Amino acid sequence: MSLMTVAVRPPIQELPINSACCMWLLNHSTWHLVAGRVRGSDGVSMVNGPPSFDENADFKRDSSKMCKVMAFSPDGSLFAWCNGETVSVVSVLDFKPVQNLPLPRATGLHFSSKGTHLATWYPYFTTKDQPRGEPNLHLWNLQTGQCVKSFFQKKQQTWPPCWTEDECIVSRQVSNELNFYEDNNFEKIAHRLIQQKVADYKLSPGASPIKVAIYVHGTQGTPSFVRLYKYPNFGGPDTAIANKSFFKGDHATLMWNKNATALLTLATTDVDKTGASYYGEQGLHYLATNGDSAVVQLPKNGPIYDAAWSPNSTEFCVVYGFMPAKATLFNLKCDPIFDFGTGPRNVVAYSPSGRLLTLAGFGNLRGKMEFWDSQRQELVGRVEAPDSTTFSWCPDGLHIVTATCSPRLRVGNGYKLWRCDSPAPPSSEFSCDVPELWEVLWRPIDLPEPELQTGTSDKALASGDHKKTANAPQAPQAYRPPAMRDRPDTVKGLQDEELYKPVRRSIPGLPADAVKEATRSKAKNRRAPKKALKTAKAGEQNKKSDIVEDETLTSKPETQVKDPAVSNSATAQSNDLALTTEKRLKGLNKKLKAIKKLKEDQASGKQLQKGQLVKIESEGDLLKEIAELAPKINSQL
């Protein structure tokens, strides 16, 4: 009986391209039409996907070196880019031009949900002739090519308007409020959500009823908070369907699940006041539309690198903790249900169907990627994409793209296309020399869940044997300390910390319990207080004196010999008593000297305080106590 498994291929192609804008058309007989684009210093171009990898002749390359931005419509039917002169919009199906908009400075493009409107933005500026500036956010009707509305938008962070999936509602953030328009009628504001210091918001996906999540940054002494509202009930805090307040939140990322029933909020501070992390402090909070809210408790300390909802909307995965980072799967009650172990990772991403889960480490990490079967919760393969700065799943759920882009990295730019449905690599390759790569995009398209191929055993996938060929040279192995060489490379479920625990060395010929006991004794002696060490030394001296005394007593008759244990105990008690009495006597003499000095000051005419006079009056009691202690010391000696 064969088990279905998923294998991660070596890269289908590795392009040393730093710039070409490419489009992948996976038009193999068993694949659906999928597309992607790459933008760089050589402009915008298109490349067919496997098996040919040649440039698509139907799309005319734009060789401008000023291509600042590009974007697909959400349904993948339209594509727009700015080449420094105009904003061009074309149909992806036949590559015919749809509109050419005279916007040479455009640096932001955003399509409406159905592709009927295009929002463009460029930085706000003023001149002597126009001290108040001019509107820099424009909404264009792509059927008529007319600008239907213009706004002033100074901040780049929240400039794109947000449409619902049916385009019945569109929202826009302004100072201290959110404006909502209906049916793309931008002449009249249908509803307002007024909230002081609102910093970000997010509309829920899906159809009506629409929910709105807002994040309000707290000031000194007041916490930040996230609230959920049901459109259009914006009557104030009492009308909110869920609320969660928290401190330590300079910024927040709002993440709805696909069914719009729950929201994750990743709150981040710029500075960690404890100094434990360079990246500030993070906290993950959960809100549900039924009013529930909670803090997601993470069992390992450290930053929260990433979090992602599963497409099934019933679970989410979090990557967190100091390196090696831990990855854990949680349910809607914020309870951990599976532990993926630890490793060098800071990114988590689900495939579009949710069948595969990718855990990867990019940026300052080596680019190792792990692929897990989210249904069986089993590791199915590993690959490595060093120096990658961009990662995304293909809409077909079978391919991913990793890229090294500028200006994040200006050397070694290029992209790699990986296939995740078969262990056999393809034979065709494509390469192109271009100066620098700026951006890589897949064309969005809705596709059914892929049928993953079978035939590779779980053991081969986990060990990486599916990547080896007869003629391929063996890759150099990473150095492993001797104590770690007999231990497994992979872990599964709640066993991850064992790999990173130090292994205690054993001494040949000596039992393990004896080594452990000796180690404990050394540690105990290091932690012993000074007082205990002094007592131990005093005990050794007492033992020596007892030995001398015993030797003396051996010459006497047996009736005169005392019990050594009783003698040692009595001697130790006597020494302790004598030491205590001597310390007390020294303290009393010190007080008498202080009283003597106070009397001299009083005799010289210096005015004394009330407490000093009381101290002089206690001289008689001190002398009496000294007289009582002196005979005791003499008798003990």
Sequence and secondary structure as in RCSB ss.txt:
>XXXX:A:sequence
MSLMTVAVRPPIQELPINSACCMWLLNHSTWHLVAGRVRGSDGVSMVNGPPSFDENADFKRDSSKMCKVMAFSPD
GSLFAWCNGETVSVVSVLDFKPVQNLPLPRATGLHFSSKGTHLATWYPYFTTKDQPRGEPNLHLWNLQTGQCVKS
FFQKKQQTWPPCWTEDECIVSRQVSNELNFYEDNNFEKIAHRLIQQKVADYKLSPGASPIKVAIYVHGTQGTPSF
VRLYKYPNFGGPDTAIANKSFFKGDHATLMWNKNATALLTLATTDVDKTGASYYGEQGLHYLATNGDSAVVQLPK
NGPIYDAAWSPNSTEFCVVYGFMPAKATLFNLKCDPIFDFGTGPRNVVAYSPSGRLLTLAGFGNLRGKMEFWDSQ
RQELVGRVEAPDSTTFSWCPDGLHIVTATCSPRLRVGNGYKLWRCDSPAPPSSEFSCDVPELWEVLWRPIDLPEP
ELQTGTSDKALASGDHKKTANAPQAPQAYRPPAMRDRPDTVKGLQDEELYKPVRRSIPGLPADAVKEATRSKAKN
RRAPKKALKTAKAGEQNKKSDIVEDETLTSKPETQVKDPAVSNSATAQSNDLALTTEKRLKGLNKKLKAIKKLKE
DQASGKQLQKGQLVKIESEGDLLKEIAELAPKINSQL
>XXXX:A:secstr
         S SEEE BSS         TTS   EEEEEETTEEE B  TTT  B TTS  B  TT  EEEE TT
SSEEEEE SS EEEEETTT  EEEEE  TT  EEEE TTSSEEEEE      SS TT    EEEEETTTTEEEEE
E    STT S EE TTSSEEEEEETTEEEEEETT TTS  EEEE TTEEEEEE SSSSS EEEEEE   TTS EE
EEEEETT  SSGGG SEEEEESS SEEEEEE TTSSEEEEEEE S  TTSS TT  EEEEEEETTS EEE   SS
 S EEEEEE TTSSEEEEEESSSSEEEEEEETTS EEEEEEEES  EEEE TTSSEEEEE  SSS  EEEEEETT
TTEEEEEEE TT  EEEE TTSSEEEEEE TTT  SS EEEEEE S SS  S      BS EEEEEEE       
       HHHHHHTGGG  SSS         GGGTTS S   SS GGGGGS      TTS HHHHHHHHHHHHHH
HH  HHHHHHHHHHHHHHHHHHHHHHHHTTS GGG   HHHHHHHHHHHHHHHHHHHHHHHHHHHHHHHHHHHHH
HHHTT    HHHHHHHHTHHHHHHHHHHHHHHHHHH 
